């Protein structure tokens, strides 16, 4: 394996929704390394920065790491975006003894982060990159349990 040099950060606008209503927008930087195995998302704040990171093993899409914890692939769906078939992977982050941290996150099969859906609070964040705008529109208008808020989610 070669060195893990980072690519130039990509500035991305993020929209945060709660109960389907736009609540806030912010800008983030997304940084990938050359091997495309680590994706860092830095939320730039006035006083502090927040960092989220993914570790993706290119030959194993069934499980990735999010914030240092294993997250399993729970679903996948293919959308037709302007005649191109785009596969979206849905992962679940759920710490065993955690409370209200549960979320689903969505990535393209190429490793682009599309957004997060909070399972406890009916909120979501989408990452508006020009190359993914059509697929984001299809994802957020999806009426199946793939993206919409799952009221059947129960705590154990």
N, C-alpha and C positions, 0 to 999 in steps of 0.2 A: 504494500500500500504506500502511495506517495505521501508527500507532505499535505497537511490540511490547511492550505492557504485559503483565506476568505476572499470571496468576490466582493465587488463594490456593493455597499448597501443599496437596497431599493426602497425609495420612499413610497409609502402606501397610505391612503386615507382609509380610516376605519369608521364605520357607522355602528353605533350601539342602539339596540332596540329593546324595549320592554313591553310585553303584551302587544306586539306589533306596531308600537309607536316609536318613532325616532326620538331618542333621548339625548344623544351626544355624538359629536364627531371628534376624531383626534387623528394625529399623524403618527405613524410608526415607521421604523426601519426594519426591513427584513434582510438578514444576512445569511447567505449559504456558503458552505465551504466548497472547495473544488470537487470533492468526491460526492457532493450532494447528500452526505449522510447526516449533517447537522444543520438545522434551520433555527436561527435565533430571531425572535421578534422582540424589538425594544420599543416600549411605549415611552415616548419622550414627554416628561412632565415639566411643569414650571419649577418644582422643587426637587423632584427625584425621578429617576427612570425605573420602569418596571421591565423585567426581562422574562420572557417565556422561551423555552427551547424544546425542540424535538430532536430525537436521534432516530434516524430512519436507516434501516439496513436494506440496501438496495435489492437484495435477493430474497427478502422476507417481508412481505407487506401485511402478514397476519398479526404482527405485534410490533409496536414501536414504543419508544420511551417518550413521555411527556413530563417535563420537570423532574426527571430522574426516576419516574415510576412507570412500570409496564402498563400499556394501554392496548387493549385488544381490538382487533377489527371486528365490528359487530354487524356491519352491513356494507353493501356496495351497490351502486346503481349507475347505469349508463344513461346519459342524456344526449339528445341530438341537438347540438349547438351549431346552427348554420350549416347543416349537412355533415358535420364532423361528430363522430361518436366520442364522447368524453366520459371516462369512468371516474366516479367520485367514490372515495373511500371514507367510511364513517367509523371513527374510533370512540371508545368510551373510556373516560378518565373517572375512576371511582376508588378512592382510598378506603381500605377496609374499615377503619374506625373513624373516618372523616364525616363531617356533617356539612351539608349544603355546598360541597365542592364539586359534586358530580357534574360532568359536562360531556357533551359529544363534540368532537371536532371533525372537520371535513377537510380532506386534502384531495387534490387531483392525483391520479396515478403517477404523474411526473413529480410529485412532491410540492406542489404549490398549495399554500395554506389558504383556504377559502373562508373559514370562519369557525366560531364556537357557538354552541347552544347550551345554555345553562339549564339543567334539568330541574332544579329546585325553584327557580324564580321566573320561568317563562321569559327569559331574555336571550338575546343573541347578538353577536358581533360579526360583521362581514368585512372582508378585506378587499377593497376596490382596486384591483389592478386592471389596467386596460385590456390585457389579453384574456381576462376571465369575466368580463362584465356580462356577456351573454349567458354563460353557465351559472353565474350568481343569480341572475334573474330567474332562470329555470329552477335552481335549487330553492330559492326563497319563496317561490310560488308553488312548490311541490305540496300537494295536499295529502300525501301518504305519511305514514309515521317515519319516513326516512328523514324528513326535516322538521315538519310541524311539531309543535309542543305536544309531548306524549303525556296526557293526563293519567295514563295507566301506570306511570312510573311510581313504584312504591319503595319505601325504605324497608330494609330488613331489620 
